[in-house]
């Protein structure tokens, strides 16, 4: 039986249930695996602060992937991967969206800052409640004058308007990637941002082989990661195309789908690079 060494988990709709909580059996099993030296990597479109909230709820201490792979941080907070949208391009897209689809709200993320023209917008407030992040009032146009890059743009609106914006923008801005993370959400990213790229960087960092990775997801932004992993697992609540992209389909996020699959697999700790091995010894961790 194959032994797996790294677990990659999407957050919303995957690790979190419909009440935005980590289910108890799943949390206990993830903690047990991490104590055995198996990295449990959260992979999300969320900002670092949004991912950190879930990481604390789940009791995890492994590296995290934010902005669909645009920003990857080690367990000590050091940045391992950092890519984004050129600021002037981000401004041009925002202007296009405002002119062609005024009902869609566009906000920007730069590291751990969520920038929006109108923090009081119902769409922004709804997202703030889900992600438990606080939007900051400010213009992208002003931030673009000093920012090195924008990690992502988030478009929120009626599902039909968001779909229309995606289709039109894909033709107008071929240098950007447009991914749906929900019926009313459109993530705008640079081509370099992907969960697959982040997963590849981390499994190489740990000296693990691709076939030793397990990935769980429920949405279209997870498909490349599911296809890349040695075992890609779609949640029962995922749409059809996501399930087709996976090797296996588990129960839904409200039915401990992650726990059901992980408890049936065998795990071993990956080989650590010298810096991580040194850190573990300094922290007093025992080798497996």
C-alpha positions as a Python dict, from the first residue, in 0.01 Angstrom:
ca = {
    (1, 'X'): (0, 0, 0),
    (2, 'X'): (141, 340, -97),
    (3, 'X'): (241, 571, 189),
    (4, 'X'): (165, 941, 152),
    (5, 'X'): (382, 1220, 293),
    (6, 'X'): (201, 1552, 242),
    (7, 'X'): (-167, 1655, 255),
    (8, 'X'): (-293, 1963, 69),
    (9, 'X'): (-634, 2094, 178),
    (10, 'X'): (-856, 2357, 25),
    (11, 'X'): (-1040, 2551, 298),
    (12, 'X'): (-1387, 2677, 205),
    (13, 'X'): (-1622, 2396, 108),
    (14, 'X'): (-1354, 2139, 186),
    (15, 'X'): (-1193, 2165, 531),
    (16, 'X'): (-1466, 2395, 662),
    (17, 'X'): (-1824, 2272, 685),
    (18, 'X'): (-2126, 2480, 585),
    (19, 'X'): (-2107, 2660, 921),
    (20, 'X'): (-1741, 2753, 852),
    (21, 'X'): (-1608, 2515, 1117),
    (22, 'X'): (-1352, 2231, 1112),
    (23, 'X'): (-1536, 1910, 1201),
    (24, 'X'): (-1409, 1735, 1518),
    (25, 'X'): (-1290, 1398, 1385),
    (26, 'X'): (-1116, 1569, 1095),
    (27, 'X'): (-934, 1809, 1327),
    (28, 'X'): (-814, 1530, 1557),
    (29, 'X'): (-683, 1320, 1269),
    (30, 'X'): (-505, 1615, 1105),
    (31, 'X'): (-338, 1702, 1436),
    (32, 'X'): (-226, 1343, 1480),
    (33, 'X'): (-75, 1330, 1131),
    (34, 'X'): (106, 1660, 1179),
    (35, 'X'): (253, 1540, 1509),
    (36, 'X'): (388, 1240, 1317),
    (37, 'X'): (572, 1480, 1087),
    (38, 'X'): (326, 1484, 794),
    (39, 'X'): (274, 1845, 669),
    (40, 'X'): (-94, 1945, 648),
    (41, 'X'): (-87, 2236, 403),
    (42, 'X'): (-388, 2467, 376),
    (43, 'X'): (-429, 2590, 16),
    (44, 'X'): (-674, 2873, -36),
    (45, 'X'): (-768, 3182, -232),
    (46, 'X'): (-785, 3359, 104),
    (47, 'X'): (-540, 3618, 237),
    (48, 'X'): (-273, 3520, 492),
    (49, 'X'): (-490, 3647, 777),
    (50, 'X'): (-789, 3448, 654),
    (51, 'X'): (-584, 3130, 624),
    (52, 'X'): (-424, 3185, 965),
    (53, 'X'): (-767, 3198, 1133),
    (54, 'X'): (-851, 2855, 994),
    (55, 'X'): (-506, 2720, 1072),
    (56, 'X'): (-551, 2817, 1436),
    (57, 'X'): (-900, 2669, 1447),
    (58, 'X'): (-764, 2342, 1308),
    (59, 'X'): (-457, 2350, 1535),
    (60, 'X'): (-213, 2325, 1244),
    (61, 'X'): (146, 2453, 1214),
    (62, 'X'): (250, 2359, 859),
    (63, 'X'): (322, 2592, 563),
    (64, 'X'): (23, 2769, 409),
    (65, 'X'): (-73, 2860, 53),
    (66, 'X'): (-263, 3187, -1),
    (67, 'X'): (-408, 3360, -306),
    (68, 'X'): (-442, 3033, -502),
    (69, 'X'): (-67, 2977, -485),
    (70, 'X'): (52, 3334, -531),
    (71, 'X'): (186, 3359, -176),
    (72, 'X'): (333, 3059, 7),
    (73, 'X'): (466, 3088, 362),
    (74, 'X'): (668, 2843, 571),
    (75, 'X'): (560, 2747, 922),
    (76, 'X'): (789, 3017, 1064),
    (77, 'X'): (623, 3285, 850),
    (78, 'X'): (905, 3321, 598),
    (79, 'X'): (791, 3365, 238),
    (80, 'X'): (866, 3077, 3),
    (81, 'X'): (678, 3196, -306),
    (82, 'X'): (549, 3544, -396),
    (83, 'X'): (395, 3635, -733),
    (84, 'X'): (123, 3878, -835),
    (85, 'X'): (-39, 4105, -1094),
    (86, 'X'): (151, 4407, -1224),
    (87, 'X'): (-24, 4707, -1056),
    (88, 'X'): (-107, 4905, -1372),
    (89, 'X'): (-266, 4594, -1524),
    (90, 'X'): (-476, 4547, -1209),
    (91, 'X'): (-596, 4906, -1238),
    (92, 'X'): (-689, 4861, -1604),
    (93, 'X'): (-892, 4550, -1524),
    (94, 'X'): (-1075, 4723, -1240),
    (95, 'X'): (-1166, 5013, -1469),
    (96, 'X'): (-1290, 4771, -1736),
    (97, 'X'): (-1506, 4584, -1485),
    (98, 'X'): (-1655, 4907, -1346),
    (99, 'X'): (-1745, 5034, -1694),
    (100, 'X'): (-1880, 4709, -1840),
    (101, 'X'): (-2028, 4542, -1530),
    (102, 'X'): (-2103, 4812, -1269),
    (103, 'X'): (-2301, 4566, -1054),
    (104, 'X'): (-1987, 4362, -978),
    (105, 'X'): (-1775, 4471, -682),
    (106, 'X'): (-1398, 4451, -741),
    (107, 'X'): (-1154, 4456, -448),
    (108, 'X'): (-779, 4398, -428),
    (109, 'X'): (-547, 4201, -202),
    (110, 'X'): (-186, 4302, -135),
    (111, 'X'): (-14, 4073, 115),
    (112, 'X'): (-246, 4093, 419),
    (113, 'X'): (-432, 4409, 315),
    (114, 'X'): (-780, 4380, 164),
    (115, 'X'): (-838, 4704, -22),
    (116, 'X'): (-1183, 4820, -136),
    (117, 'X'): (-1347, 5143, -244),
    (118, 'X'): (-1652, 5071, -27),
    (119, 'X'): (-1601, 4854, 286),
    (120, 'X'): (-1972, 4896, 366),
    (121, 'X'): (-2089, 4729, 46),
    (122, 'X'): (-2320, 4431, 122),
    (123, 'X'): (-2104, 4205, -98),
    (124, 'X'): (-1787, 4308, 86),
    (125, 'X'): (-1951, 4274, 426),
    (126, 'X'): (-2077, 3926, 340),
    (127, 'X'): (-1727, 3818, 241),
    (128, 'X'): (-1585, 3979, 555),
    (129, 'X'): (-1817, 3770, 772),
    (130, 'X'): (-1716, 3449, 595),
    (131, 'X'): (-1341, 3513, 587),
    (132, 'X'): (-1335, 3702, 919),
    (133, 'X'): (-1107, 3958, 758),
    (134, 'X'): (-1147, 4335, 780),
    (135, 'X'): (-1161, 4535, 455),
    (136, 'X'): (-963, 4857, 435),
    (137, 'X'): (-1103, 5161, 257),
    (138, 'X'): (-871, 5281, -16),
    (139, 'X'): (-826, 5296, -390),
    (140, 'X'): (-630, 5049, -595),
    (141, 'X'): (-522, 5336, -816),
    (142, 'X'): (-337, 5501, -525),
    (143, 'X'): (-190, 5176, -392),
    (144, 'X'): (-63, 5089, -740),
    (145, 'X'): (174, 5385, -730),
    (146, 'X'): (393, 5217, -467),
    (147, 'X'): (298, 4846, -466),
    (148, 'X'): (532, 4596, -632),
    (149, 'X'): (238, 4373, -726),
    (150, 'X'): (-122, 4286, -643),
    (151, 'X'): (-174, 3928, -527),
    (152, 'X'): (-530, 3900, -656),
    (153, 'X'): (-847, 4084, -746),
    (154, 'X'): (-1178, 3952, -617),
    (155, 'X'): (-1498, 4015, -812),
    (156, 'X'): (-1829, 3959, -630),
    (157, 'X'): (-2173, 3991, -784),
    (158, 'X'): (-2476, 3819, -927),
    (159, 'X'): (-2376, 3484, -1078),
    (160, 'X'): (-2485, 3582, -1430),
    (161, 'X'): (-2298, 3912, -1418),
    (162, 'X'): (-1986, 3746, -1280),
    (163, 'X'): (-1997, 3483, -1554),
    (164, 'X'): (-2040, 3751, -1821),
    (165, 'X'): (-1746, 3945, -1677),
    (166, 'X'): (-1532, 3630, -1680),
    (167, 'X'): (-1610, 3555, -2043),
    (168, 'X'): (-1547, 3910, -2163),
    (169, 'X'): (-1237, 3967, -1951),
    (170, 'X'): (-1077, 3643, -2068),
    (171, 'X'): (-1080, 3786, -2421),
    (172, 'X'): (-974, 4136, -2320),
    (173, 'X'): (-700, 4038, -2071),
    (174, 'X'): (-520, 3723, -2193),
    (175, 'X'): (-232, 3799, -1955),
    (176, 'X'): (-460, 3726, -1655),
    (177, 'X'): (-627, 3409, -1526),
    (178, 'X'): (-993, 3406, -1425),
    (179, 'X'): (-1118, 3134, -1190),
    (180, 'X'): (-1457, 3084, -1029),
    (181, 'X'): (-1433, 3002, -658),
    (182, 'X'): (-1812, 3009, -621),
    (183, 'X'): (-2120, 3103, -819),
    (184, 'X'): (-2085, 3470, -724),
    (185, 'X'): (-1705, 3489, -693),
    (186, 'X'): (-1442, 3544, -962),
    (187, 'X'): (-1072, 3533, -869),
    (188, 'X'): (-842, 3734, -1097),
    (189, 'X'): (-482, 3613, -1081),
    (190, 'X'): (-150, 3613, -1266),
    (191, 'X'): (-75, 3296, -1465),
    (192, 'X'): (198, 3205, -1215),
    (193, 'X'): (-57, 3167, -934),
    (194, 'X'): (-190, 2814, -908),
    (195, 'X'): (-239, 2558, -635),
    (196, 'X'): (-54, 2310, -851),
    (197, 'X'): (257, 2532, -864),
    (198, 'X'): (244, 2579, -488),
    (199, 'X'): (200, 2206, -426),
    (200, 'X'): (496, 2129, -651),
    (201, 'X'): (717, 2381, -471),
    (202, 'X'): (629, 2238, -130),
    (203, 'X'): (662, 1872, -211),
    (204, 'X'): (1006, 1947, -357),
    (205, 'X'): (1096, 2142, -43),
    (206, 'X'): (1013, 1839, 169),
    (207, 'X'): (1193, 1595, -57),
    (208, 'X'): (871, 1407, -131),
    (209, 'X'): (771, 1253, -462),
    (210, 'X'): (464, 1373, -647),
    (211, 'X'): (291, 1037, -601),
    (212, 'X'): (327, 1079, -222),
    (213, 'X'): (94, 1380, -213),
    (214, 'X'): (-279, 1386, -133),
    (215, 'X'): (-499, 1684, -222),
    (216, 'X'): (-862, 1766, -135),
    (217, 'X'): (-1082, 2028, -304),
    (218, 'X'): (-1434, 2123, -400),
    (219, 'X'): (-1415, 2400, -660),
    (220, 'X'): (-1280, 2482, -1004),
    (221, 'X'): (-972, 2654, -859),
    (222, 'X'): (-874, 2319, -707),
    (223, 'X'): (-880, 2116, -1027),
    (224, 'X'): (-516, 2160, -1127),
    (225, 'X'): (-406, 2060, -776),
    (226, 'X'): (-631, 1753, -778),
    (227, 'X'): (-496, 1642, -1115),
    (228, 'X'): (-137, 1700, -1003),
    (229, 'X'): (-148, 1514, -671),
    (230, 'X'): (-66, 1147, -637),
    (231, 'X'): (-420, 1114, -501),
    (232, 'X'): (-666, 1390, -586),
    (233, 'X'): (-987, 1377, -382),
    (234, 'X'): (-1300, 1577, -462),
    (235, 'X'): (-1553, 1651, -191),
    (236, 'X'): (-1905, 1515, -227),
    (237, 'X'): (-2035, 1874, -250),
    (238, 'X'): (-1809, 1955, -548),
    (239, 'X'): (-1960, 2018, -893),
    (240, 'X'): (-1938, 1748, -1160),
    (241, 'X'): (-1628, 1875, -1347),
    (242, 'X'): (-1429, 1889, -1023),
    (243, 'X'): (-1527, 1532, -938),
    (244, 'X'): (-1425, 1421, -1286),
    (245, 'X'): (-1082, 1581, -1238),
    (246, 'X'): (-1021, 1382, -918),
    (247, 'X'): (-902, 1025, -861),
    (248, 'X'): (-1157, 973, -589),
    (249, 'X'): (-1475, 1134, -453),
    (250, 'X'): (-1536, 1139, -79),
    (251, 'X'): (-1828, 1249, 138),
    (252, 'X'): (-1921, 1618, 163),
    (253, 'X'): (-1763, 1881, 384),
    (254, 'X'): (-2057, 1838, 625),
    (255, 'X'): (-1999, 1463, 650),
    (256, 'X'): (-1630, 1447, 754),
    (257, 'X'): (-1525, 1369, 395),
    (258, 'X'): (-1158, 1445, 465),
    (259, 'X'): (-1153, 1220, 773),
    (260, 'X'): (-1324, 934, 589),
    (261, 'X'): (-1056, 929, 319),
    (262, 'X'): (-748, 1001, 530),
    (263, 'X'): (-823, 730, 785),
    (264, 'X'): (-806, 472, 505),
    (265, 'X'): (-458, 579, 388),
    (266, 'X'): (-107, 506, 510),
    (267, 'X'): (131, 793, 592),
    (268, 'X'): (499, 849, 653),
    (269, 'X'): (689, 1168, 729),
    (270, 'X'): (871, 1317, 428),
    (271, 'X'): (1243, 1381, 413),
    (272, 'X'): (1308, 1729, 552),
    (273, 'X'): (1552, 1979, 411),
    (274, 'X'): (1847, 2075, 637),
    (275, 'X'): (1694, 2402, 762),
    (276, 'X'): (1368, 2236, 864),
    (277, 'X'): (1554, 1945, 1026),
    (278, 'X'): (1763, 2194, 1224),
    (279, 'X'): (1446, 2377, 1333),
    (280, 'X'): (1279, 2057, 1446),
    (281, 'X'): (1582, 1958, 1656),
    (282, 'X'): (1606, 2303, 1812),
    (283, 'X'): (1238, 2283, 1903),
    (284, 'X'): (1300, 1950, 2073),
    (285, 'X'): (1088, 1743, 1834),
    (286, 'X'): (1165, 1377, 1832),
    (287, 'X'): (1246, 1205, 1503),
    (288, 'X'): (999, 947, 1390),
}
